[in-house]
Amino acid sequence: MQTIYPFILIIHLICAIIFLGYLFFDIFIFPNIKKTFGSEIAKKAASAIGTRGTKIMPLCVLLLLITGGMMVSQYIGKDSGYFSSNLQKLLMLKIVFAFSIFAMIIISLTYKFILKKPSPIGKIIHPIALLLGFFIVVLAKMMFYV
Ligand code: HEM
């Protein structure tokens, strides 16, 4: 694990950039399309972006989960404990935030592909995920300094 750890970390970081970059674009950049070109074009663009996003984002999130899961054993576990150090406490909080995002994604995908109904969290999922993502990144870096 020690030898592949840096590669796993780089994959984790790249996936985090893609994931949070997509959310940042969706919330802060995309709304300008509606302002500039009107709601008809914005609707078409949103549908094209959404179709691509639904393909790429779940894969990206899955990779975040797998790579995160591989790295986490270096910091927490039976021998080293789960909440014994400040690093572990912040890492556990980071994981809870990450799993909250995954739970929201599963709810959304279930509504879209299985129930074929609009998701009740459809409008709020991206702003909440971006906010949680911001804290996840801060926690990921801060945990080594506390
Ligand atoms: C939305 C989900 C997630 C995002 C956006 C995210 C983001 C990040 C970022 C930005 C880092 C810092 C990388 C660096 O050192 O430059 C990091 C580190 C880390 N993440 Fe995640 N992460 C997510 C999910 C997870 C999950 C689910 C786990 C564990 C189950 C996890 C475990 C870790 C660990 C152990 C580190 C420390 C790696 C190190 O610096 O050596 N992450 N994460």
Backbone and ligand atoms as CSV (ligand in chain L), in Angstrom:
chain,resi,resn,atom,element,x,y,z
A,1,MET,N,N,0.833,-1.220,0.000
A,1,MET,CA,C,0.000,0.000,0.000
A,1,MET,C,C,0.861,1.262,0.000
A,2,GLN,N,N,1.998,1.212,0.774
A,2,GLN,CA,C,2.873,2.396,0.854
A,2,GLN,C,C,3.323,2.847,-0.535
A,3,THR,N,N,3.643,1.865,-1.409
A,3,THR,CA,C,4.180,2.230,-2.729
A,3,THR,C,C,3.105,2.819,-3.644
A,4,ILE,N,N,1.879,2.297,-3.567
A,4,ILE,CA,C,0.847,2.831,-4.483
A,4,ILE,C,C,0.099,4.025,-3.881
A,5,TYR,N,N,0.337,4.299,-2.567
A,5,TYR,CA,C,-0.399,5.371,-1.892
A,5,TYR,C,C,-0.375,6.703,-2.660
A,6,PRO,N,N,0.813,7.179,-3.112
A,6,PRO,CA,C,0.824,8.470,-3.823
A,6,PRO,C,C,-0.039,8.474,-5.078
A,7,PHE,N,N,-0.098,7.331,-5.795
A,7,PHE,CA,C,-0.915,7.266,-7.014
A,7,PHE,C,C,-2.402,7.310,-6.675
A,8,ILE,N,N,-2.752,6.583,-5.601
A,8,ILE,CA,C,-4.156,6.569,-5.151
A,8,ILE,C,C,-4.566,7.989,-4.740
A,9,LEU,N,N,-3.660,8.667,-4.037
A,9,LEU,CA,C,-3.942,10.038,-3.580
A,9,LEU,C,C,-4.145,10.980,-4.762
A,10,ILE,N,N,-3.309,10.818,-5.811
A,10,ILE,CA,C,-3.444,11.690,-6.997
A,10,ILE,C,C,-4.784,11.437,-7.696
A,11,ILE,N,N,-5.176,10.158,-7.813
A,11,ILE,CA,C,-6.483,9.846,-8.438
A,11,ILE,C,C,-7.612,10.476,-7.613
A,12,HIS,N,N,-7.488,10.342,-6.266
A,12,HIS,CA,C,-8.493,10.899,-5.346
A,12,HIS,C,C,-8.601,12.409,-5.548
A,13,LEU,N,N,-7.442,13.077,-5.626
A,13,LEU,CA,C,-7.411,14.530,-5.768
A,13,LEU,C,C,-8.000,14.968,-7.105
A,14,ILE,N,N,-7.642,14.264,-8.193
A,14,ILE,CA,C,-8.163,14.632,-9.521
A,14,ILE,C,C,-9.685,14.459,-9.569
A,15,CYS,N,N,-10.173,13.348,-8.989
A,15,CYS,CA,C,-11.630,13.120,-8.955
A,15,CYS,C,C,-12.319,14.226,-8.148
A,16,ALA,N,N,-11.687,14.640,-7.036
A,16,ALA,CA,C,-12.273,15.707,-6.199
A,16,ALA,C,C,-12.340,17.003,-7.001
A,17,ILE,N,N,-11.299,17.288,-7.788
A,17,ILE,CA,C,-11.280,18.515,-8.607
A,17,ILE,C,C,-12.397,18.461,-9.659
A,18,ILE,N,N,-12.514,17.318,-10.345
A,18,ILE,CA,C,-13.552,17.178,-11.384
A,18,ILE,C,C,-14.942,17.336,-10.752
A,19,PHE,N,N,-15.139,16.617,-9.635
A,19,PHE,CA,C,-16.451,16.606,-8.975
A,19,PHE,C,C,-16.849,18.005,-8.493
A,20,LEU,N,N,-15.955,18.651,-7.741
A,20,LEU,CA,C,-16.294,19.968,-7.190
A,20,LEU,C,C,-16.287,21.040,-8.280
A,21,GLY,N,N,-15.432,20.854,-9.302
A,21,GLY,CA,C,-15.402,21.794,-10.426
A,21,GLY,C,C,-16.732,21.796,-11.168
A,22,TYR,N,N,-17.295,20.600,-11.350
A,22,TYR,CA,C,-18.595,20.472,-12.030
A,22,TYR,C,C,-19.677,21.215,-11.231
A,23,LEU,N,N,-19.670,21.005,-9.910
A,23,LEU,CA,C,-20.674,21.648,-9.062
A,23,LEU,C,C,-20.493,23.170,-9.067
A,24,PHE,N,N,-19.230,23.607,-9.012
A,24,PHE,CA,C,-18.936,25.042,-9.010
A,24,PHE,C,C,-19.434,25.675,-10.311
A,25,PHE,N,N,-19.152,25.000,-11.442
A,25,PHE,CA,C,-19.607,25.493,-12.742
A,25,PHE,C,C,-21.135,25.591,-12.759
A,26,ASP,N,N,-21.784,24.533,-12.290
A,26,ASP,CA,C,-23.244,24.468,-12.333
A,26,ASP,C,C,-23.896,25.588,-11.511
A,27,ILE,N,N,-23.259,25.930,-10.391
A,27,ILE,CA,C,-23.885,26.900,-9.497
A,27,ILE,C,C,-23.482,28.344,-9.807
A,28,PHE,N,N,-22.228,28.566,-10.155
A,28,PHE,CA,C,-21.770,29.946,-10.306
A,28,PHE,C,C,-21.566,30.409,-11.751
A,29,ILE,N,N,-21.292,29.502,-12.679
A,29,ILE,CA,C,-21.008,29.936,-14.053
A,29,ILE,C,C,-22.236,29.745,-14.951
A,30,PHE,N,N,-22.858,28.557,-14.867
A,30,PHE,CA,C,-23.950,28.228,-15.789
A,30,PHE,C,C,-25.143,29.197,-15.736
A,31,PRO,N,N,-25.565,29.672,-14.553
A,31,PRO,CA,C,-26.726,30.570,-14.518
A,31,PRO,C,C,-26.594,31.777,-15.445
A,32,ASN,N,N,-25.364,32.139,-15.807
A,32,ASN,CA,C,-25.153,33.265,-16.713
A,32,ASN,C,C,-25.682,32.985,-18.124
A,33,ILE,N,N,-25.772,31.706,-18.492
A,33,ILE,CA,C,-26.301,31.319,-19.819
A,33,ILE,C,C,-27.748,31.804,-19.938
A,34,LYS,N,N,-28.506,31.585,-18.865
A,34,LYS,CA,C,-29.922,31.971,-18.864
A,34,LYS,C,C,-30.041,33.485,-19.016
A,35,LYS,N,N,-29.192,34.188,-18.262
A,35,LYS,CA,C,-29.200,35.657,-18.300
A,35,LYS,C,C,-28.890,36.165,-19.702
A,36,THR,N,N,-27.893,35.543,-20.353
A,36,THR,CA,C,-27.423,36.048,-21.647
A,36,THR,C,C,-28.281,35.570,-22.810
A,37,PHE,N,N,-28.665,34.276,-22.808
A,37,PHE,CA,C,-29.337,33.715,-23.990
A,37,PHE,C,C,-30.814,33.384,-23.782
A,38,GLY,N,N,-31.323,33.566,-22.573
A,38,GLY,CA,C,-32.738,33.277,-22.321
A,38,GLY,C,C,-32.976,31.855,-21.846
A,39,SER,N,N,-34.185,31.625,-21.321
A,39,SER,CA,C,-34.445,30.344,-20.645
A,39,SER,C,C,-34.555,29.160,-21.605
A,40,GLU,N,N,-34.980,29.443,-22.882
A,40,GLU,CA,C,-35.132,28.332,-23.841
A,40,GLU,C,C,-33.782,27.655,-24.116
A,41,ILE,N,N,-32.782,28.487,-24.435
A,41,ILE,CA,C,-31.436,27.958,-24.719
A,41,ILE,C,C,-30.822,27.367,-23.451
A,42,ALA,N,N,-31.046,28.053,-22.315
A,42,ALA,CA,C,-30.492,27.573,-21.042
A,42,ALA,C,C,-31.026,26.182,-20.714
A,43,LYS,N,N,-32.316,25.957,-21.012
A,43,LYS,CA,C,-32.944,24.649,-20.756
A,43,LYS,C,C,-32.269,23.560,-21.582
A,44,LYS,N,N,-32.052,23.860,-22.895
A,44,LYS,CA,C,-31.414,22.880,-23.791
A,44,LYS,C,C,-29.991,22.591,-23.330
A,45,ALA,N,N,-29.262,23.662,-22.979
A,45,ALA,CA,C,-27.872,23.487,-22.526
A,45,ALA,C,C,-27.845,22.672,-21.228
A,46,ALA,N,N,-28.770,22.981,-20.309
A,46,ALA,CA,C,-28.816,22.264,-19.027
A,46,ALA,C,C,-29.072,20.785,-19.252
A,47,SER,N,N,-29.943,20.482,-20.224
A,47,SER,CA,C,-30.262,19.079,-20.480
A,47,SER,C,C,-29.037,18.350,-21.062
A,48,ALA,N,N,-28.289,19.034,-21.990
A,48,ALA,CA,C,-27.081,18.419,-22.572
A,48,ALA,C,C,-26.009,18.209,-21.504
A,49,ILE,N,N,-25.819,19.233,-20.668
A,49,ILE,CA,C,-24.799,19.133,-19.615
A,49,ILE,C,C,-25.198,18.048,-18.607
A,50,GLY,N,N,-26.481,18.027,-18.260
A,50,GLY,CA,C,-26.988,17.055,-17.283
A,50,GLY,C,C,-26.806,15.616,-17.764
A,51,THR,N,N,-27.075,15.386,-19.060
A,51,THR,CA,C,-26.941,14.027,-19.604
A,51,THR,C,C,-25.496,13.547,-19.475
A,52,ARG,N,N,-24.543,14.421,-19.837
A,52,ARG,CA,C,-23.122,14.071,-19.729
A,52,ARG,C,C,-22.728,13.911,-18.250
A,53,GLY,N,N,-23.244,14.845,-17.432
A,53,GLY,CA,C,-22.925,14.834,-15.989
A,53,GLY,C,C,-23.376,13.552,-15.316
A,54,THR,N,N,-24.572,13.085,-15.680
A,54,THR,CA,C,-25.100,11.862,-15.060
A,54,THR,C,C,-24.239,10.657,-15.420
A,55,LYS,N,N,-23.508,10.756,-16.563
A,55,LYS,CA,C,-22.630,9.632,-16.943
A,55,LYS,C,C,-21.295,9.714,-16.209
A,56,ILE,N,N,-20.730,10.927,-16.149
A,56,ILE,CA,C,-19.374,11.074,-15.599
A,56,ILE,C,C,-19.352,11.137,-14.069
A,57,MET,N,N,-20.287,11.877,-13.491
A,57,MET,CA,C,-20.217,12.142,-12.045
A,57,MET,C,C,-20.327,10.894,-11.161
A,58,PRO,N,N,-21.263,9.966,-11.435
A,58,PRO,CA,C,-21.318,8.771,-10.569
A,58,PRO,C,C,-20.007,7.989,-10.584
A,59,LEU,N,N,-19.348,7.924,-11.757
A,59,LEU,CA,C,-18.068,7.219,-11.873
A,59,LEU,C,C,-16.994,7.930,-11.041
A,60,CYS,N,N,-17.003,9.247,-11.145
A,60,CYS,CA,C,-16.048,10.066,-10.413
A,60,CYS,C,C,-16.239,9.870,-8.896
A,61,VAL,N,N,-17.497,9.877,-8.470
A,61,VAL,CA,C,-17.816,9.704,-7.057
A,61,VAL,C,C,-17.431,8.293,-6.583
A,62,LEU,N,N,-17.672,7.309,-7.460
A,62,LEU,CA,C,-17.302,5.932,-7.123
A,62,LEU,C,C,-15.786,5.828,-6.913
A,63,LEU,N,N,-15.021,6.474,-7.801
A,63,LEU,CA,C,-13.559,6.472,-7.675
A,63,LEU,C,C,-13.113,7.179,-6.391
A,64,LEU,N,N,-13.829,8.262,-6.032
A,64,LEU,CA,C,-13.518,8.973,-4.776
A,64,LEU,C,C,-13.696,8.033,-3.590
A,65,LEU,N,N,-14.795,7.285,-3.651
A,65,LEU,CA,C,-15.122,6.353,-2.566
A,65,LEU,C,C,-14.069,5.229,-2.478
A,66,ILE,N,N,-13.721,4.651,-3.628
A,66,ILE,CA,C,-12.763,3.536,-3.640
A,66,ILE,C,C,-11.375,4.006,-3.184
A,67,THR,N,N,-10.896,5.116,-3.785
A,67,THR,CA,C,-9.549,5.599,-3.437
A,67,THR,C,C,-9.510,6.072,-1.984
A,68,GLY,N,N,-10.581,6.768,-1.557
A,68,GLY,CA,C,-10.662,7.224,-0.153
A,68,GLY,C,C,-10.637,6.028,0.785
A,69,GLY,N,N,-11.422,5.007,0.439
A,69,GLY,CA,C,-11.485,3.787,1.253
A,69,GLY,C,C,-10.125,3.101,1.351
A,70,MET,N,N,-9.360,3.141,0.247
A,70,MET,CA,C,-8.030,2.511,0.257
A,70,MET,C,C,-7.071,3.279,1.174
A,71,MET,N,N,-7.183,4.615,1.164
A,71,MET,CA,C,-6.232,5.423,1.950
A,71,MET,C,C,-6.564,5.450,3.430
A,72,VAL,N,N,-7.869,5.334,3.730
A,72,VAL,CA,C,-8.325,5.566,5.095
A,72,VAL,C,C,-7.743,4.556,6.101
A,73,SER,N,N,-7.426,3.366,5.602
A,73,SER,CA,C,-6.887,2.332,6.499
A,73,SER,C,C,-5.523,2.719,7.081
A,74,GLN,N,N,-4.864,3.702,6.472
A,74,GLN,CA,C,-3.575,4.179,6.990
A,74,GLN,C,C,-3.748,5.026,8.251
A,75,TYR,N,N,-4.960,5.550,8.447
A,75,TYR,CA,C,-5.177,6.501,9.538
A,75,TYR,C,C,-6.108,5.985,10.628
A,76,ILE,N,N,-7.072,5.149,10.247
A,76,ILE,CA,C,-8.002,4.635,11.250
A,76,ILE,C,C,-8.135,3.108,11.116
A,77,GLY,N,N,-8.538,2.485,12.207
A,77,GLY,CA,C,-8.699,1.033,12.172
A,77,GLY,C,C,-8.607,0.454,13.568
A,78,LYS,N,N,-8.683,-0.850,13.632
A,78,LYS,CA,C,-8.722,-1.561,14.926
A,78,LYS,C,C,-7.584,-1.129,15.861
A,79,ASP,N,N,-6.328,-1.148,15.351
A,79,ASP,CA,C,-5.181,-0.885,16.213
A,79,ASP,C,C,-5.041,0.593,16.563
A,80,SER,N,N,-5.212,1.459,15.558
A,80,SER,CA,C,-4.985,2.887,15.826
A,80,SER,C,C,-6.233,3.582,16.372
A,81,GLY,N,N,-7.386,2.916,16.356
A,81,GLY,CA,C,-8.617,3.508,16.868
A,81,GLY,C,C,-9.332,4.328,15.807
A,82,TYR,N,N,-10.476,4.889,16.226
A,82,TYR,CA,C,-11.295,5.637,15.272
A,82,TYR,C,C,-11.398,7.112,15.636
A,83,PHE,N,N,-11.416,7.386,16.947
A,83,PHE,CA,C,-11.543,8.781,17.385
A,83,PHE,C,C,-10.459,9.137,18.405
A,84,SER,N,N,-9.303,8.470,18.350
A,84,SER,CA,C,-8.270,8.661,19.367
A,84,SER,C,C,-7.494,9.962,19.187
A,85,SER,N,N,-7.305,10.396,17.956
A,85,SER,CA,C,-6.538,11.629,17.734
A,85,SER,C,C,-7.413,12.657,17.021
A,86,ASN,N,N,-6.936,13.920,17.010
A,86,ASN,CA,C,-7.686,14.967,16.310
A,86,ASN,C,C,-7.750,14.673,14.817
A,87,LEU,N,N,-6.649,14.117,14.285
A,87,LEU,CA,C,-6.645,13.742,12.863
A,87,LEU,C,C,-7.799,12.774,12.574
A,88,GLN,N,N,-7.935,11.769,13.422
A,88,GLN,CA,C,-8.998,10.775,13.206
A,88,GLN,C,C,-10.389,11.399,13.307
A,89,LYS,N,N,-10.543,12.326,14.289
A,89,LYS,CA,C,-11.868,12.949,14.466
A,89,LYS,C,C,-12.253,13.750,13.217
A,90,LEU,N,N,-11.294,14.539,12.705
A,90,LEU,CA,C,-11.589,15.350,11.508
A,90,LEU,C,C,-11.790,14.460,10.279
A,91,LEU,N,N,-11.004,13.381,10.191
A,91,LEU,CA,C,-11.140,12.459,9.053
A,91,LEU,C,C,-12.515,11.789,9.079
A,92,MET,N,N,-12.977,11.409,10.285
A,92,MET,CA,C,-14.301,10.779,10.406
A,92,MET,C,C,-15.395,11.771,9.986
A,93,LEU,N,N,-15.216,13.056,10.381
A,93,LEU,CA,C,-16.201,14.077,10.000
A,93,LEU,C,C,-16.200,14.238,8.468
A,94,LYS,N,N,-14.995,14.238,7.883
A,94,LYS,CA,C,-14.867,14.325,6.416
A,94,LYS,C,C,-15.624,13.165,5.759
A,95,ILE,N,N,-15.475,11.969,6.316
A,95,ILE,CA,C,-16.124,10.789,5.738
A,95,ILE,C,C,-17.656,10.890,5.875
A,96,VAL,N,N,-18.118,11.397,7.036
A,96,VAL,CA,C,-19.572,11.567,7.225
A,96,VAL,C,C,-20.109,12.539,6.174
A,97,PHE,N,N,-19.392,13.655,5.956
A,97,PHE,CA,C,-19.825,14.631,4.939
A,97,PHE,C,C,-19.834,13.979,3.552
A,98,ALA,N,N,-18.764,13.207,3.254
A,98,ALA,CA,C,-18.678,12.563,1.933
A,98,ALA,C,C,-19.849,11.584,1.758
A,99,PHE,N,N,-20.153,10.807,2.806
A,99,PHE,CA,C,-21.250,9.839,2.694
A,99,PHE,C,C,-22.612,10.524,2.582
A,100,SER,N,N,-22.727,11.738,3.155
A,100,SER,CA,C,-23.986,12.482,2.996
A,100,SER,C,C,-24.180,12.829,1.523
A,101,ILE,N,N,-23.058,13.212,0.852
A,101,ILE,CA,C,-23.153,13.510,-0.593
A,101,ILE,C,C,-23.546,12.243,-1.354
A,102,PHE,N,N,-22.897,11.113,-1.019
A,102,PHE,CA,C,-23.214,9.857,-1.722
A,102,PHE,C,C,-24.683,9.491,-1.520
A,103,ALA,N,N,-25.191,9.685,-0.300
A,103,ALA,CA,C,-26.590,9.340,-0.017
A,103,ALA,C,C,-27.517,10.186,-0.892
A,104,MET,N,N,-27.190,11.482,-1.017
A,104,MET,CA,C,-28.041,12.356,-1.845
A,104,MET,C,C,-27.996,11.922,-3.312
A,105,ILE,N,N,-26.801,11.505,-3.775
A,105,ILE,CA,C,-26.675,11.049,-5.174
A,105,ILE,C,C,-27.513,9.792,-5.397
A,106,ILE,N,N,-27.464,8.857,-4.441
A,106,ILE,CA,C,-28.236,7.610,-4.583
A,106,ILE,C,C,-29.737,7.916,-4.622
A,107,ILE,N,N,-30.169,8.839,-3.745
A,107,ILE,CA,C,-31.595,9.226,-3.750
A,107,ILE,C,C,-31.970,9.800,-5.119
A,108,SER,N,N,-31.132,10.719,-5.633
A,108,SER,CA,C,-31.412,11.356,-6.924
A,108,SER,C,C,-31.465,10.355,-8.072
A,109,LEU,N,N,-30.455,9.448,-8.112
A,109,LEU,CA,C,-30.410,8.465,-9.199
A,109,LEU,C,C,-31.584,7.482,-9.118
A,110,THR,N,N,-31.975,7.131,-7.867
A,110,THR,CA,C,-33.117,6.226,-7.693
A,110,THR,C,C,-34.382,6.854,-8.265
A,111,TYR,N,N,-34.575,8.160,-7.953
A,111,TYR,CA,C,-35.758,8.838,-8.484
A,111,TYR,C,C,-35.705,8.921,-10.004
A,112,LYS,N,N,-34.508,9.236,-10.555
A,112,LYS,CA,C,-34.390,9.437,-12.008
A,112,LYS,C,C,-34.565,8.127,-12.778
A,113,PHE,N,N,-33.856,7.071,-12.359
A,113,PHE,CA,C,-33.821,5.854,-13.192
A,113,PHE,C,C,-34.781,4.756,-12.745
A,114,ILE,N,N,-35.130,4.696,-11.462
A,114,ILE,CA,C,-36.012,3.608,-11.007
A,114,ILE,C,C,-37.450,4.098,-10.857
A,115,LEU,N,N,-37.620,5.164,-10.087
A,115,LEU,CA,C,-38.983,5.655,-9.853
A,115,LEU,C,C,-39.500,6.510,-11.015
A,116,LYS,N,N,-38.539,7.028,-11.836
A,116,LYS,CA,C,-38.850,7.874,-13.000
A,116,LYS,C,C,-39.756,9.049,-12.612
A,117,LYS,N,N,-39.363,9.691,-11.478
A,117,LYS,CA,C,-40.095,10.864,-10.986
A,117,LYS,C,C,-39.064,11.931,-10.665
A,118,PRO,N,N,-39.464,13.218,-10.629
A,118,PRO,CA,C,-38.476,14.227,-10.227
A,118,PRO,C,C,-38.079,14.035,-8.759
A,119,SER,N,N,-36.782,14.146,-8.500
A,119,SER,CA,C,-36.292,13.926,-7.134
A,119,SER,C,C,-36.702,15.082,-6.220
A,120,PRO,N,N,-37.129,14.784,-4.978
A,120,PRO,CA,C,-37.528,15.866,-4.055
A,120,PRO,C,C,-36.349,16.755,-3.667
A,121,ILE,N,N,-35.112,16.237,-3.835
A,121,ILE,CA,C,-33.954,17.068,-3.482
A,121,ILE,C,C,-33.259,17.617,-4.729
A,122,GLY,N,N,-33.980,17.532,-5.873
A,122,GLY,CA,C,-33.397,17.921,-7.159
A,122,GLY,C,C,-32.761,19.301,-7.189
A,123,LYS,N,N,-33.432,20.281,-6.571
A,123,LYS,CA,C,-32.950,21.662,-6.674
A,123,LYS,C,C,-31.850,21.976,-5.668
A,124,ILE,N,N,-31.873,21.276,-4.535
A,124,ILE,CA,C,-30.936,21.650,-3.459
A,124,ILE,C,C,-29.670,20.788,-3.432
A,125,ILE,N,N,-29.682,19.680,-4.193
A,125,ILE,CA,C,-28.563,18.734,-4.072
A,125,ILE,C,C,-27.210,19.372,-4.445
A,126,HIS,N,N,-27.160,20.152,-5.530
A,126,HIS,CA,C,-25.872,20.713,-5.952
A,126,HIS,C,C,-25.317,21.755,-4.972
A,127,PRO,N,N,-26.117,22.748,-4.535
A,127,PRO,CA,C,-25.564,23.707,-3.548
A,127,PRO,C,C,-25.128,23.031,-2.255
A,128,ILE,N,N,-25.915,22.049,-1.764
A,128,ILE,CA,C,-25.545,21.359,-0.513
A,128,ILE,C,C,-24.265,20.553,-0.718
A,129,ALA,N,N,-24.182,19.839,-1.863
A,129,ALA,CA,C,-22.986,19.021,-2.133
A,129,ALA,C,C,-21.747,19.905,-2.259
A,130,LEU,N,N,-21.904,21.090,-2.881
A,130,LEU,CA,C,-20.750,21.988,-3.020
A,130,LEU,C,C,-20.297,22.509,-1.653
A,131,LEU,N,N,-21.267,22.854,-0.819
A,131,LEU,CA,C,-20.943,23.347,0.534
A,131,LEU,C,C,-20.233,22.252,1.341
A,132,LEU,N,N,-20.793,21.034,1.287
A,132,LEU,CA,C,-20.163,19.906,1.993
A,132,LEU,C,C,-18.774,19.644,1.418
A,133,GLY,N,N,-18.661,19.739,0.073
A,133,GLY,CA,C,-17.381,19.520,-0.597
A,133,GLY,C,C,-16.332,20.513,-0.139
A,134,PHE,N,N,-16.757,21.767,0.063
A,134,PHE,CA,C,-15.831,22.803,0.549
A,134,PHE,C,C,-15.276,22.388,1.916
A,135,PHE,N,N,-16.171,21.962,2.826
A,135,PHE,CA,C,-15.724,21.558,4.165
A,135,PHE,C,C,-14.873,20.283,4.108
A,136,ILE,N,N,-15.210,19.385,3.160
A,136,ILE,CA,C,-14.434,18.144,3.006
A,136,ILE,C,C,-12.975,18.471,2.652
A,137,VAL,N,N,-12.791,19.408,1.711
A,137,VAL,CA,C,-11.425,19.780,1.302
A,137,VAL,C,C,-10.687,20.438,2.477
A,138,VAL,N,N,-11.380,21.354,3.182
A,138,VAL,CA,C,-10.743,22.026,4.332
A,138,VAL,C,C,-10.351,20.979,5.384
A,139,LEU,N,N,-11.277,20.047,5.676
A,139,LEU,CA,C,-10.989,19.000,6.677
A,139,LEU,C,C,-9.830,18.117,6.224
A,140,ALA,N,N,-9.812,17.784,4.892
A,140,ALA,CA,C,-8.766,16.898,4.358
A,140,ALA,C,C,-7.377,17.482,4.570
A,141,LYS,N,N,-7.266,18.809,4.512
A,141,LYS,CA,C,-5.970,19.435,4.705
A,141,LYS,C,C,-5.712,19.778,6.175
A,142,MET,N,N,-6.753,20.256,6.878
A,142,MET,CA,C,-6.587,20.700,8.280
A,142,MET,C,C,-6.242,19.546,9.217
A,143,MET,N,N,-6.744,18.343,8.873
A,143,MET,CA,C,-6.577,17.221,9.807
A,143,MET,C,C,-5.106,16.918,10.098
A,144,PHE,N,N,-4.209,17.321,9.195
A,144,PHE,CA,C,-2.778,17.054,9.418
A,144,PHE,C,C,-2.107,18.121,10.278
A,145,TYR,N,N,-2.839,19.188,10.613
A,145,TYR,CA,C,-2.232,20.309,11.350
A,145,TYR,C,C,-2.822,20.515,12.745
A,146,VAL,N,N,-3.786,19.651,13.140
A,146,VAL,CA,C,-4.430,19.888,14.450
A,146,VAL,C,C,-3.900,18.920,15.519
L,1,HEM,C1,C,-16.976,13.989,-2.130
L,1,HEM,C2,C,-16.081,13.158,-1.688
L,1,HEM,C3,C,-14.643,13.510,-1.381
L,1,HEM,C4,C,-13.900,14.615,-1.719
L,1,HEM,C5,C,-14.335,15.849,-2.506
L,1,HEM,C6,C,-12.572,14.410,-1.164
L,1,HEM,C7,C,-11.525,15.315,-1.295
L,1,HEM,C8,C,-10.266,15.128,-0.761
L,1,HEM,C9,C,-9.154,16.030,-0.923
L,1,HEM,C10,C,-9.179,17.332,-1.727
L,1,HEM,C11,C,-8.102,15.510,-0.258
L,1,HEM,C12,C,-6.717,16.134,-0.116
L,1,HEM,C13,C,-5.780,15.499,-1.102
L,1,HEM,C14,C,-4.397,16.098,-0.960
L,1,HEM,O1,O,-3.654,15.725,-0.030
L,1,HEM,O2,O,-4.022,16.967,-1.729
L,1,HEM,C15,C,-8.536,14.274,0.362
L,1,HEM,C16,C,-7.759,13.466,1.153
L,1,HEM,C17,C,-8.188,12.306,1.745
L,1,HEM,N1,N,-9.423,11.706,1.591
L,1,HEM,FE1,FE,-10.955,12.416,0.508
L,1,HEM,N2,N,-12.554,13.193,-0.512
L,1,HEM,C18,C,-13.792,12.622,-0.616
L,1,HEM,C19,C,-14.197,11.397,-0.113
L,1,HEM,C20,C,-13.434,10.590,0.702
L,1,HEM,C21,C,-13.858,9.353,1.302
L,1,HEM,C22,C,-15.247,8.729,1.112
L,1,HEM,C23,C,-12.809,8.879,2.042
L,1,HEM,C24,C,-12.712,7.635,2.873
L,1,HEM,C25,C,-13.571,6.672,2.945
L,1,HEM,C26,C,-11.721,9.807,1.896
L,1,HEM,C27,C,-10.476,9.674,2.479
L,1,HEM,C28,C,-9.431,10.544,2.353
L,1,HEM,C29,C,-8.143,10.411,3.015
L,1,HEM,C30,C,-7.729,9.263,3.936
L,1,HEM,C31,C,-7.359,11.514,2.641
L,1,HEM,C32,C,-5.943,11.846,3.105
L,1,HEM,C33,C,-4.958,11.518,2.035
L,1,HEM,C34,C,-3.588,12.139,2.301
L,1,HEM,O3,O,-3.456,13.368,2.293
L,1,HEM,O4,O,-2.631,11.359,2.464
L,1,HEM,N3,N,-12.133,10.838,1.071
L,1,HEM,N4,N,-9.863,14.051,0.026
